[in-house]
Amino acid sequence: MKFGIVIFPGSNCDHDAYHVVKHVLGEEAVFLWHGDRDLRGSDCVILPGGFAYGDYLRCGALAKFSPVMQEVADFSAKGGPVIGICNGFQILLECGLLDGAMLRNASLRYVCKHVYVRVETDRTPFTSIITPGRVLKIPIGHMEGNYYAAADTVRALEDEARIVFRYTSPAGEVDPAWNPNGAMAGVAGICNKARNVVGMMPHPERASEAALGCEDGKIIFTSVVRAIAGSCV
Amino acid sequence: MSPGVAAKSLADLNLTTEEYEAICDHLRREPNNLELQIYSVMWSEHCSYKSSRVHLRRLPTRGERVLLGPGENAGIVDIGDGLAAVFKIESHNHPSFIEPYQGAATGVGGIIRDIFTMGARPIAILDSLRFGPLEKPQNRSILKGVVSGIAGYGNCMGIPTTGGEIMFDDCYSFNPLVNVLCVGIARHGDIHYGKASGIGNPVIYVGARTGRDGIHGATMASAEFNEDAQAKRPNVQVGDPFMEKLLLEACLEAMKKGLVTGIQDMGAAGLTCSTCEMGARAGTGIELQIELVPLREEGMTPTEIMLSESQERMLLVTERGREQDVGAIFKKWGLESSVVGTVIADPVLRIRNAETVLAEIPNRTLTDDAPRYTRPLSPPACAGGALPSLPHVDPRAALIALLSAPPIASKRWVYEQYDHMVRTNTLVLPGSDATVLRVKGTGRAIALSVDGNGSYTAAQPMAGAMASVAEAARNVACSGARPIAATNCLNFGNPEKPEIMGQFSDVIDGIAEACRALGVPITGGNVSFYNETAGKGIHPTPVIGVLGLLEDATKVVDQWFKAEGDVIYVCGAGAVSLGASEYLRTVHGLSAGVPAAVDLKAEQALIDLCVDAAARGLVRSAHDCSDGGLAVALAESGFAPGGLHGVSVALDALGSENGDFALAAFGEGGARVVASVAPGDAAAFESLAARVGCPARKVGIVGGNALQLAWRGVRVVDVAMAELFEAWSGSFARQLQ
């Protein structure tokens, strides 16, 4: 299957996502230029991490005007799987493809470290083969990952099982001490109502190879490969 | 010019009367104001190295892997498979004192440009930082500003900051040191140089527009500060990492498409430096049409344009007729590109405004033929003196105090603010001796470490410099990588003082001897003089970055103990001393005595042991014994990210030459590494050690929940690892509150 990885000016995890798709998973990967209205036949779109447009104004605020984002919106409206990682998640929030917003981390500092997230649902293409309740160790690296939404939005996310990943202890317990940024309800990742668009702050592409000390992130990519293969049968 | 006026304006430009006369000789006339300003920046200490050049010649710069030594924007070494590592360290000390965030941020931006201007993709940043003690609020504020400046720039660029060191001393209170190393990877064939080749070729300006920021920044960095240092804030540049990220991608794309004949970044002295250096290197000249330079503000004078140090700008030369192709790539990345001049046969920098020639200066008089001084030097007064007899202290309390001391305590608070994982090459996360980065597409990895020790160098400049080279090489070897090359950042006080030049000369001799002995030629670097405020200068502080090559990345070793029952060895023949040690400073509040003698033969044997044992898979961990001595090294090896490991060690096993417990536990010196070896590999490890001529003494085993040190049959220290970890891991953040 073919993954399209969008390059915005300032994306910097684009090559990391490409590397995992192509060299770790052995799938096809193409870069999508933010200025083109063309997804080049991608089966899945990745909005990678980085600092699109320097994060000037607000993270993701300028990237939402990139021509490619209209194509991504159309693709997702037809049920195409889209994942936004870190800055990509912020962009999906700004575009309104996902609900909520990001505040600065509670510490007011950038934080890069491994965290633990509990998979809350297998009803997304990106978690389709993960048993809910499983805890994954995946690194984060961001300044604005403190998820915030109105109380009724958070309630809806909870009620509809749209919180996909939640920060927990290594044992899977929700505990403020293991919440690295102050995110509401411990949100590390969510999906849209149709469940095909997922945003997550942790970087699974940084945890997909044993050489890097952790392979827990790889299953997120293999999930979507299986999900798409399954839907084509 | 009347002599009085001339002297005053020359002093403002940091030029001497003799230098003015030399300028007149070079030009065979008096310079106009623009020309004088250009000479002022190019002949500044910062750009010309006029005090250091005669000494730098003594550094070894050649080696079988060195593809390019000092003189270009960065050094280049062969790392096999047709690839090269491009690396260099630079200081941004003065700006970081005046405006810590922007000073540090633009320091990062500058060294990154030096790397990608050579055609390399930057893959990591390391920082060597020095501040005054954290008890003073101003020092805490400078540290926080510097750390967020590095984070703000590096993180946005998507280049991981993977390692470094932070040291403290009162001499850095008004003279913080910010030394940044960047490393990149390039194919041999993709390497580009800062040469203006091809008469008639267009000279293209790309990146940010030119503003009034940073004018005379290089001159600022070439003088001492007085109490009014903060008033120099307008001399500090402001960084825009997003602009630089675009510039990086656009430049690499233009180079890859074969559109770049020569390229150089505009760093210190901006447009002036890039134009005359590119001409000088090619034996050509550049004719610059100053009215074509893109400006950020109106009404800028030619002098302001030529001296601006606005960030994120590059100058490149392309072949005639390719201007549109170059422009298209930069446009794609949202950047401006403007043809601002032409390569000419006359070896001069000629600046014109339309038809009027504003300045014409022979390039070489600005570069190679700039003044070089053999400044008077006096033998440095060695600090230190005899070690007083020390009162007895509780060893357990001493160990906890050392682990909590800022130079030793965990720097997690710092490195968590740096994206140290982007590009997914970081094989060893921050906190271990060396940073290790895989080279994708090969089975190899490179390792880097930056080290310096101002206390040692103040006590004994030459030996201290040798110790710094040895420590960096040893750290790299601990990871299993063979040290292959080095870069240096030489931070000193005012070179016009003979004792400072004496220190400098000795340090050069020390670096030269150690680099020669350990086979790590110097491929580039930077000299920062005038680190003095109100007449108070820093310790002589050479900072050495060593690059190593690990042939098989899967054989990488880190510093952390792995398994209960593993045998602990202290390897190396290094001697120890409490002189100038962290123990003396932290526990006894003293700085006295001299460090242990450096033994370069022992260092080489130890490097051989570390590298060969790693290649054979015989070591589970290897950790350099440095600040705080063996006891601290044992504790640090036990602080494994996956869980704490206790140790039980008998220090007597080190031999009888160690006079007392404090010396054995906390004494410092080179050529010592704590290694752990699986029991089944112990015999093979010992025979390898014998073969390479490196002592390896079995001192204990990994296991339990406590750090236990025995001395002459008595258990002198028995403390829970959890308690040590708590002291070590939380102390740095607490002291910043």
Contacts between the chains, C-beta under 8 A, distances in Angstrom:
chain1	res1	chain2	res2	distance
A	9	B	242	7.6
A	9	B	245	7.6
A	9	B	246	5.8
A	9	B	333	6.6
A	9	B	334	5.8
A	10	B	156	7.3
A	10	B	242	5.5
A	10	B	245	5.6
A	10	B	246	7.5
A	11	B	158	8.0
A	12	B	156	7.8
A	12	B	157	7.1
A	12	B	158	2.4
A	12	B	245	7.0
A	12	B	422	6.0
A	13	B	158	7.1
A	13	B	422	6.2
A	15	B	423	7.1
A	16	B	422	6.9
A	16	B	423	6.4
A	16	B	424	4.7
A	19	B	424	6.4
A	19	B	440	7.0
A	20	B	424	7.9
A	35	B	332	7.9
A	49	B	422	7.6
A	50	B	158	6.0
A	51	B	155	7.5
A	51	B	156	4.5
A	51	B	158	7.7
A	51	B	241	7.6
A	51	B	242	6.4
A	51	B	245	7.3
A	53	B	242	6.9
A	54	B	156	6.5
A	54	B	240	7.4
A	54	B	241	7.0
A	54	B	242	2.7
A	54	B	243	7.8
A	54	B	245	7.7
A	55	B	156	7.3
A	55	B	242	7.8
A	56	B	242	6.8
A	109	B	148	7.7
A	109	B	416	7.7
A	109	B	417	5.4
A	110	B	151	5.3
A	110	B	155	6.0
A	110	B	416	7.9
A	110	B	417	4.9
A	110	B	418	7.7
A	110	B	419	7.3
A	111	B	416	5.4
A	111	B	417	7.1
A	112	B	415	7.7
A	112	B	416	5.6
A	112	B	417	7.3
A	112	B	418	6.3
A	112	B	419	4.9
A	112	B	420	5.8
A	112	B	421	6.3
A	113	B	416	5.3
A	139	B	421	5.5
A	141	B	155	7.4
A	141	B	419	4.5
A	141	B	421	6.3
A	141	B	422	6.7
A	143	B	155	7.8
A	203	B	421	7.3
A	205	B	424	6.7
A	206	B	421	4.9
A	206	B	422	7.7
A	206	B	424	5.6
A	209	B	424	7.4
A	211	B	427	6.2
A	211	B	438	6.5
A	211	B	553	7.0
A	211	B	554	7.4
A	212	B	421	7.8
A	212	B	424	6.1
A	212	B	426	7.2
A	212	B	427	7.1
A	213	B	429	7.3
